[in-house]
Amino acid sequence: MSTKVFTRQDVESHNQAGDLWVIIDSKVYDLTKFKDMHPGGVGVLLHSDVAGLDATEAFYGLHKGEVLDRPQYKRLVIGTVKDEEPLVAPPGPGDISLVPYAEPTWLTPGYYSPYFKETHRTYQKAIRQFIDEVITPDAAFNGSRGKRPSTEVNEKMAELNLFAMSLGPGKHLKGLKLMNGLVTPEEFDPFHELITSQELVRCGDRGYGDGIIGGLVIGLPPVINFGSEELKQKVLPEVFSGKKFICLAISEAHAGSDVFGLQTSAEKTEDGKHWIINGTKKWITGGMYADYFSTGCKTEDGFTVILIPRVEGVETKPIKTSYSPSAGTAYVTFDNVKVPVENTLGPEGGGIFVILSNFNHERWVMCCSSARSQRYIIERCLKWINQRKAFGKPLANQPVVRAKIAAMISRAEAIQAWLENITYQMCNMSYKQQASKLAGQIALLKAYSTKSAQQTAQDAVQIFGGRGITQSGMGAEIEHYYRTVTFDSLLGGSEDVLADLGVRQAIKAMPKNSKL
């Protein structure tokens, strides 16, 4: 880039088709040769009061600042404006956003929290930088193309033991070096896991995010909690190293939330040493990539969970959904699949306990992600209403727009506060206590989070207008969020089912001597 310095008067004289300069945030751009390639046409440059003038406001009303970082546009810079400094300062990798409510309160400068300690802050800074530098670029490249996360990203995540940490605290972390030694397995608690879940959301592509870790988060806990020691010693190192992948295979075309309606069957061979499994599974996140399937089956003793490796008789086909194929969403067929009985997870006929114990963690993770993704949208809406003008004034001057933002912020803050309270209980309760005391709360929080998310998505589209339904440009993130936000309202239990579960749990706990 040229370091030549110009005055504004110098630039003003270059205002014709054959000699066209503009100023954008203190930098001078020569658009003479570029004008005919301008996506909006040459007329936009010649007839909109920007030729030879400061086009900063006009540019940011139509484009993201990242456009200027592309090599083809950097080459257009011929100098800077005398005695002027850039006003726009894009955040660097790992930086905390200074946009109000873009970060949870505990991360916002000048605020405090009773929950988060210095170990959490140090961990958050490191994982955000890693995600910004390694995961987000891969998500932008592969997510838009519907490709699975790259091998390089999986390897780098494995080096930091991010796959293991995404499952929260527990014995599975023993002996592992976490985040290059930044936090010990003994220190790692549910708040570290909350940070992991919330930071991963910031990669900006929901399908890619589920593809990189969604199957593992819901598919591996049954192995950790209910698998034999021999099974764990084989499977965990393979998955934590990023060399093999796992998913949870419960839902079927015949049964979604109705777990007892599953039709996939498992019958023992005559010698009792193997299961023979037949059936199908549908909407299986990560199924296209999976080497292992934690599978719900109907057996002679009832409902049983079996770990099925990708062996002969296992086939997967992609299912097209409203988010990226990067998620690996699959239709899975089991045709006379032979599996050792040692792959049974938990007791035969006790599969419902295996799945129910998994649901709390799965739903809590989804609440973490939902809370953070709503802030992701709030940040973009606040930036947009301050730089976009309508009727001669910024959108922020419109009371109806401010009312929508107020509702977004209120919902996000309420969800995060409830989430942090539940997470604190998780830090101080045994696994058994969590199962009995937090199932209802987590179910209600998930139902509230996902309903709130859908309202935020709808409001964001209204604020961005046509850009909010366009898959590129200023509103790309808004369009993506609006298109994919309903996933959380269905996965892990639908909103209506979970809301009812929460109330039923409350009714069950009612003291018998309580009367009006």
Secondary structure as the mmCIF struct_conf table of DSSP 4:
data_model
#
loop_
_struct_conf.conf_type_id
_struct_conf.id
_struct_conf.beg_label_comp_id
_struct_conf.beg_label_asym_id
_struct_conf.beg_label_seq_id
_struct_conf.end_label_comp_id
_struct_conf.end_label_asym_id
_struct_conf.end_label_seq_id
STRN STRN1 VAL A 5 PHE A 6
HELX_RH_AL_P HELX_RH_AL_P1 ARG A 8 GLU A 12
TURN_TY1_P TURN_TY1_P1 SER A 13 SER A 13
STRN STRN2 ASN A 15 GLN A 16
TURN_TY1_P TURN_TY1_P2 ALA A 17 GLY A 18
STRN STRN3 ASP A 19 ILE A 24
TURN_TY1_P TURN_TY1_P3 ASP A 25 SER A 26
STRN STRN4 LYS A 27 ASP A 30
TURN_TY1_P TURN_TY1_P4 THR A 32 PHE A 34
HELX_RH_3T_P HELX_RH_3T_P1 LYS A 35 MET A 37
TURN_TY1_P TURN_TY1_P5 PRO A 39 GLY A 40
HELX_RH_AL_P HELX_RH_AL_P2 VAL A 42 LEU A 46
BEND BEND1 HIS A 47 ASP A 49
TURN_TY1_P TURN_TY1_P6 ALA A 51 GLY A 52
BEND BEND2 LEU A 53 LEU A 53
STRN STRN5 ASP A 54 ASP A 54
HELX_RH_AL_P HELX_RH_AL_P3 THR A 56 TYR A 60
TURN_TY1_P TURN_TY1_P7 GLY A 61 LEU A 62
BEND BEND3 HIS A 63 HIS A 63
HELX_RH_3T_P HELX_RH_3T_P2 GLY A 65 ASP A 69
BEND BEND4 ARG A 70 ARG A 70
HELX_RH_AL_P HELX_RH_AL_P4 PRO A 71 LYS A 74
TURN_TY1_P TURN_TY1_P8 ARG A 75 LEU A 76
STRN STRN6 VAL A 77 VAL A 81
TURN_TY1_P TURN_TY1_P9 LYS A 82 ASP A 83
HELX_LH_PP_P HELX_LH_PP_P1 PRO A 90 GLY A 92
TURN_TY1_P TURN_TY1_P10 PRO A 93 GLY A 94
HELX_LH_PP_P HELX_LH_PP_P2 ASP A 95 SER A 97
BEND BEND5 VAL A 99 VAL A 99
TURN_TY1_P TURN_TY1_P11 PRO A 100 TYR A 101
BEND BEND6 ALA A 102 GLU A 103
HELX_RH_3T_P HELX_RH_3T_P3 THR A 105 LEU A 107
BEND BEND7 THR A 108 THR A 108
TURN_TY1_P TURN_TY1_P12 PRO A 109 GLY A 110
BEND BEND8 PRO A 114 TYR A 115
HELX_RH_AL_P HELX_RH_AL_P5 GLU A 118 PHE A 130
HELX_RH_PI_P HELX_RH_PI_P1 ILE A 131 ILE A 135
HELX_RH_AL_P HELX_RH_AL_P6 THR A 136 ASP A 138
HELX_RH_PI_P HELX_RH_PI_P2 ALA A 139 GLY A 143
HELX_RH_AL_P HELX_RH_AL_P7 SER A 144 ARG A 145
TURN_TY1_P TURN_TY1_P13 GLY A 146 GLY A 146
HELX_LH_PP_P HELX_LH_PP_P3 LYS A 147 SER A 150
HELX_RH_AL_P HELX_RH_AL_P8 THR A 151 LEU A 160
TURN_TY1_P TURN_TY1_P14 ASN A 161 ASN A 161
HELX_RH_AL_P HELX_RH_AL_P9 LEU A 162 MET A 165
TURN_TY1_P TURN_TY1_P15 SER A 166 LEU A 167
BEND BEND9 PRO A 169 GLY A 170
HELX_RH_3T_P HELX_RH_3T_P4 LYS A 171 LEU A 173
TURN_TY1_P TURN_TY1_P16 LYS A 174 GLY A 175
STRN STRN7 LEU A 178 LEU A 178
HELX_RH_3T_P HELX_RH_3T_P5 MET A 179 GLY A 181
TURN_TY1_P TURN_TY1_P17 LEU A 182 LEU A 182
STRN STRN8 VAL A 183 VAL A 183
TURN_TY1_P TURN_TY1_P18 PRO A 185 GLU A 187
HELX_RH_AL_P HELX_RH_AL_P10 PRO A 190 VAL A 201
TURN_TY1_P TURN_TY1_P19 ARG A 202 CYS A 203
BEND BEND10 GLY A 204 GLY A 204
HELX_RH_AL_P HELX_RH_AL_P11 ARG A 206 GLY A 209
HELX_RH_PI_P HELX_RH_PI_P3 ASP A 210 GLY A 214
HELX_RH_AL_P HELX_RH_AL_P12 GLY A 215 GLY A 219
BEND BEND11 LEU A 220 LEU A 220
HELX_RH_AL_P HELX_RH_AL_P13 PRO A 221 PHE A 226
BEND BEND12 GLY A 227 GLY A 227
HELX_RH_AL_P HELX_RH_AL_P14 GLU A 229 PHE A 240
TURN_TY1_P TURN_TY1_P20 SER A 241 GLY A 242
BEND BEND13 LYS A 243 LYS A 244
STRN STRN9 ILE A 246 ALA A 249
BEND BEND14 ALA A 253 HIS A 254
BEND BEND15 GLY A 256 SER A 257
HELX_RH_3T_P HELX_RH_3T_P6 VAL A 259 GLY A 261
STRN STRN10 SER A 265 LYS A 268
TURN_TY1_P TURN_TY1_P21 GLU A 270 ASP A 271
BEND BEND16 GLY A 272 LYS A 273
STRN STRN11 HIS A 274 ILE A 284
TURN_TY1_P TURN_TY1_P22 THR A 285 TYR A 289
BEND BEND17 ASP A 291 ASP A 291
STRN STRN12 TYR A 292 THR A 299
TURN_TY1_P TURN_TY1_P23 GLU A 300 ASP A 301
STRN STRN13 GLY A 302 PRO A 309
BEND BEND18 ARG A 310 ARG A 310
TURN_TY1_P TURN_TY1_P24 GLU A 312 GLY A 313
STRN STRN14 VAL A 314 PRO A 318
BEND BEND19 SER A 322 TYR A 323
HELX_RH_3T_P HELX_RH_3T_P7 PRO A 325 ALA A 327
STRN STRN15 ALA A 330 PRO A 340
HELX_RH_3T_P HELX_RH_3T_P8 VAL A 341 ASN A 343
STRN STRN16 THR A 344 LEU A 345
BEND BEND20 GLY A 346 PRO A 347
TURN_TY1_P TURN_TY1_P25 GLU A 348 GLY A 349
STRN STRN17 GLY A 350 GLY A 350
HELX_RH_AL_P HELX_RH_AL_P15 GLY A 351 GLN A 387
STRN STRN18 LYS A 389 ALA A 390
TURN_TY1_P TURN_TY1_P26 PHE A 391 GLY A 392
STRN STRN19 LYS A 393 PRO A 394
HELX_RH_3T_P HELX_RH_3T_P9 LEU A 395 ASN A 397
HELX_RH_AL_P HELX_RH_AL_P16 PRO A 399 ASN A 428
BEND BEND21 MET A 429 MET A 429
HELX_RH_AL_P HELX_RH_AL_P17 TYR A 431 LYS A 437
TURN_TY1_P TURN_TY1_P27 LEU A 438 LEU A 438
HELX_RH_AL_P HELX_RH_AL_P18 ALA A 439 PHE A 464
HELX_RH_3T_P HELX_RH_3T_P10 GLY A 465 ILE A 469
BEND BEND22 GLN A 471 SER A 472
HELX_RH_3T_P HELX_RH_3T_P11 GLY A 473 GLY A 475
HELX_RH_AL_P HELX_RH_AL_P19 ALA A 476 THR A 484
TURN_TY1_P TURN_TY1_P28 VAL A 485 VAL A 485
HELX_RH_AL_P HELX_RH_AL_P20 THR A 486 LEU A 490
TURN_TY1_P TURN_TY1_P29 LEU A 491 GLY A 492
BEND BEND23 GLY A 493 GLY A 493
HELX_RH_AL_P HELX_RH_AL_P21 GLU A 495 LYS A 508
TURN_TY1_P TURN_TY1_P30 ALA A 509 ALA A 509
TURN_TY1_P TURN_TY1_P31 LYS A 512 ASN A 513
#
